[in-house]
Amino acid sequence: MPLKPAIDPEQWILSNPNDLISLTKWQRTVNLLAKLFDAPAGFLVQHTPSGYQVTIASEQQSNPYQAGMVVEPQANIFCRKIVETRKSLYVANAMIDPCWDSNPEVHGDGFRSYLGVPVFWPNGKAFGTFCVMDYRETNYDDTYFELIEQLKDILEADLSLLELYTHMQKLAVTDPLTELNNRRGFCSLAQQRIRLAKRMGSRLGVFYLDVDKFKQINDSYGHAVGDEVLIDVAKAMHKCVRSSDVIGRMGGDEFVALVLIEQDSDFDAIAQRFTDQFAQYSEQDLPLYTVAIGYIDVDLNMEVEGIMALADQDMYQHKVE
């Protein structure tokens, strides 16, 4: 299961701020770009399916565009050209190029010169553009091209660090084999779910699961096959619970699920659903295995570790050694 990106690339950063992104730092970078180019306007522009939004605008009275402004996706603007080609763009005098006859930045706001470079998310998808615009015709030499690339690297480095930080956070709470929550991740999410249940007056159940004779599977078929069994247990559990339920691997061959309960009969029904699903998965080029399942009605006033201990005790009454 691939990691979700730290920020949804289809959502505007300005509308979904992240504490790990310093918009103040980005503002200083864009201001510096405009100052070094002696240009009336500099921008960091984000692209999504909704169009092009000015994320950061240089803070000058000569700049007609403010942060938050959105241009529709089909508009014939310079930034669209960069996003579509994934290449830098330099236009010294757009007034003499028929390509830009319908460009509102040129014929509506009077810009003539544009220099922009693409900015990419860590996964290689286009974030948008980093650009500078001028009302005059320009004649930038190679030094200016190197300069804008260097400043762009600062922005891309921030995006990469954000993704890395989120990735490391996920590793801390995720079991690398099954990609379920590990003990730490499960306990954290379960505690939140229990607090919500107390506020909403809802009922929860915990199911504790353990693969029967798992050591024999490893000894007979090898640890690689044993790992595949654990992965299939995780997949089967995903099939049996709601997206709002919390599941995790506690370690070894032990798994746990915190699920919403509406009536007493749900306990047996969910346990049977688990059993049926495991039987289906165990028939797919894997040794036949069974899973011991214990469950309890959650006391919402107990700590998570105490709840799991009780469910673990119930599971051992059903375990096949």
ZAMARGU-4260 file (C-alpha; in steps of 0.2 Angstrom, whole numbers, plus 5000, padded with zeros to 4 digits):
<rodrens>
0) 5000/5000/5000 | 5009/5016/4995 | 5010/5030/5007 | 4998/5044/5005 | 5007/5061/5001
5) 5009/5073/5016 | 4998/5085/5007 | 4984/5081/4994 | 4991/5088/4978 | 4974/5091/4971
10) 4970/5103/4986 | 4976/5121/4987 | 4990/5123/5000 | 4982/5140/5005 | 4966/5132/5009
15) 4974/5117/5018 | 4989/5124/5028 | 5002/5112/5035 | 5012/5117/5050 | 5027/5110/5042
20) 5027/5122/5028 | 5033/5140/5031 | 5024/5151/5020 | 5034/5165/5028 | 5050/5158/5021
25) 5042/5155/5004 | 5036/5173/5005 | 5054/5179/5008 | 5060/5168/4994 | 5048/5176/4981
30) 5052/5193/4987 | 5070/5190/4984 | 5067/5183/4967 | 5058/5199/4962 | 5071/5210/4970
35) 5086/5201/4962 | 5078/5202/4945 | 5072/5220/4948 | 5055/5215/4942 | 5038/5221/4947
40) 5031/5204/4951 | 5037/5187/4956 | 5026/5172/4960 | 5025/5154/4967 | 5009/5146/4958
45) 5001/5130/4962 | 4992/5119/4949 | 4978/5108/4953 | 4963/5101/4942 | 4954/5117/4948
50) 4966/5128/4939 | 4981/5139/4944 | 4982/5148/4961 | 4994/5161/4966 | 5001/5153/4982
55) 5014/5167/4985 | 5015/5184/4977 | 5029/5196/4979 | 5025/5211/4990 | 5026/5226/4979
60) 5013/5239/4974 | 5017/5235/4956 | 5011/5217/4957 | 4993/5216/4952 | 4990/5198/4957
65) 4988/5194/4976 | 4990/5177/4984 | 4974/5167/4983 | 4970/5172/4965 | 4964/5158/4954
70) 4965/5156/4935 | 4954/5143/4927 | 4964/5128/4920 | 4961/5132/4901 | 4967/5150/4901
75) 4982/5153/4890 | 4994/5159/4903 | 5013/5156/4904 | 5011/5144/4919 | 5000/5133/4910
80) 5013/5131/4897 | 5026/5126/4910 | 5015/5113/4918 | 5010/5105/4902 | 5028/5104/4895
85) 5037/5102/4912 | 5050/5113/4905 | 5056/5131/4909 | 5049/5145/4899 | 5057/5162/4895
90) 5048/5174/4885 | 5057/5191/4882 | 5043/5200/4873 | 5026/5192/4873 | 5019/5207/4863
95) 5027/5201/4847 | 5023/5182/4849 | 5006/5177/4842 | 5006/5162/4853 | 5001/5174/4868
100) 4988/5184/4859 | 4975/5177/4870 | 4985/5178/4886 | 4976/5189/4899 | 4992/5193/4908
105) 4999/5201/4892 | 4984/5209/4884 | 4974/5212/4900 | 4987/5217/4913 | 5002/5223/4901
110) 5015/5211/4905 | 5028/5208/4892 | 5042/5197/4899 | 5040/5180/4908 | 5053/5168/4916
115) 5047/5153/4925 | 5053/5136/4930 | 5043/5121/4935 | 5042/5116/4953 | 5039/5097/4957
120) 5032/5087/4971 | 5044/5074/4978 | 5035/5060/4968 | 5038/5070/4952 | 5021/5077/4949
125) 5021/5095/4944 | 5017/5106/4959 | 5016/5122/4948 | 5028/5136/4944 | 5041/5148/4951
130) 5041/5164/4940 | 5045/5182/4938 | 5036/5194/4926 | 5040/5211/4920 | 5031/5225/4910
135) 5046/5228/4900 | 5055/5218/4887 | 5070/5209/4895 | 5086/5201/4890 | 5091/5189/4904
140) 5108/5180/4903 | 5113/5163/4910 | 5116/5170/4927 | 5098/5174/4929 | 5093/5157/4923
145) 5105/5149/4936 | 5098/5160/4950 | 5080/5156/4948 | 5084/5137/4947 | 5094/5139/4964
150) 5079/5148/4972 | 5067/5135/4966 | 5078/5122/4974 | 5074/5130/4991 | 5055/5127/4988
155) 5057/5109/4982 | 5068/5105/4996 | 5054/5111/5008 | 5042/5099/4999 | 5054/5085/5000
160) 5057/5087/5019 | 5038/5088/5022 | 5036/5071/5013 | 5051/5064/5022 | 5044/5069/5039
165) 5027/5062/5035 | 5035/5046/5029 | 5045/5044/5045 | 5030/5048/5056 | 5020/5034/5047
170) 5035/5022/5049 | 5034/5025/5068 | 5016/5019/5069 | 5015/5006/5054 | 5020/4988/5054
175) 5031/4987/5038 | 5026/4969/5034 | 5007/4970/5034 | 5006/4989/5033 | 4993/4989/5047
180) 4995/5000/5062 | 5008/4993/5074 | 5005/4993/5093 | 5009/5011/5095 | 4999/5016/5080
185) 4984/5006/5085 | 4984/5012/5103 | 4985/5030/5098 | 4970/5028/5086 | 4960/5017/5097
190) 4961/5029/5111 | 4954/5043/5099 | 4940/5031/5094 | 4936/5027/5112 | 4935/5045/5116
195) 4923/5048/5101 | 4912/5033/5106 | 4910/5041/5124 | 4905/5057/5117 | 4893/5049/5104
200) 4886/5036/5116 | 4891/5022/5104 | 4897/5005/5108 | 4913/4996/5103 | 4920/4979/5103
205) 4938/4973/5102 | 4943/4957/5093 | 4960/4949/5097 | 4966/4937/5084 | 4981/4924/5084
210) 4986/4912/5070 | 4984/4894/5076 | 5000/4884/5075 | 5010/4898/5067 | 5027/4891/5073
215) 5023/4875/5064 | 5019/4885/5048 | 5036/4893/5049 | 5045/4877/5053 | 5037/4867/5039
220) 5036/4880/5025 | 5049/4893/5029 | 5047/4911/5036 | 5044/4918/5019 | 5028/4908/5018
225) 5024/4913/5036 | 5026/4931/5031 | 5013/4928/5017 | 5001/4921/5029 | 5002/4936/5040
230) 5000/4948/5025 | 4984/4938/5020 | 4978/4939/5038 | 4980/4958/5036 | 4971/4959/5019
235) 4957/4948/5026 | 4954/4959/5041 | 4953/4974/5029 | 4939/4965/5020 | 4929/4963/5037
240) 4929/4980/5045 | 4923/4997/5041 | 4934/5011/5036 | 4930/5019/5053 | 4936/5004/5063
245) 4954/5002/5069 | 4965/4987/5065 | 4983/4983/5069 | 4996/4970/5071 | 5002/4968/5089
250) 5018/4958/5084 | 5021/4941/5079 | 5005/4933/5073 | 4994/4943/5084 | 4981/4955/5077
255) 4968/4966/5084 | 4952/4976/5078 | 4942/4989/5087 | 4925/4989/5079 | 4908/4998/5081
260) 4895/4987/5089 | 4876/4990/5087 | 4869/4974/5095 | 4875/4959/5104 | 4873/4948/5089
265) 4887/4958/5080 | 4900/4949/5090 | 4897/4932/5083 | 4893/4939/5066 | 4909/4948/5065
270) 4919/4934/5072 | 4911/4922/5059 | 4915/4935/5045 | 4933/4935/5050 | 4933/4916/5050
275) 4925/4914/5033 | 4937/4927/5025 | 4953/4919/5032 | 4947/4902/5025 | 4945/4910/5008
280) 4963/4918/5009 | 4971/4902/5015 | 4965/4893/5000 | 4976/4904/4988 | 4992/4895/4986
285) 4996/4895/5005 | 4995/4882/5018 | 4978/4880/5026 | 4978/4890/5042 | 4965/4894/5055
290) 4964/4909/5067 | 4959/4910/5085 | 4947/4924/5089 | 4943/4932/5106 | 4932/4947/5109
295) 4925/4958/5122 | 4913/4972/5124 | 4923/4988/5127 | 4922/4997/5144 | 4925/5014/5137
300) 4932/5020/5154 | 4947/5008/5153 | 4964/5011/5145 | 4968/5003/5128 | 4981/4991/5135
305) 4969/4984/5148 | 4956/4982/5135 | 4968/4972/5124 | 4974/4961/5138 | 4956/4956/5142
310) 4953/4952/5123 | 4969/4943/5123 | 4963/4932/5137 | 4947/4928/5129 | 4956/4923/5113
315) 4967/4910/5122 | 4952/4901/5127 | 4949/4897/5108 | 4967/4895/5103 | 4973/4878/5095
320) 4991/4875/5100
</rodrens>
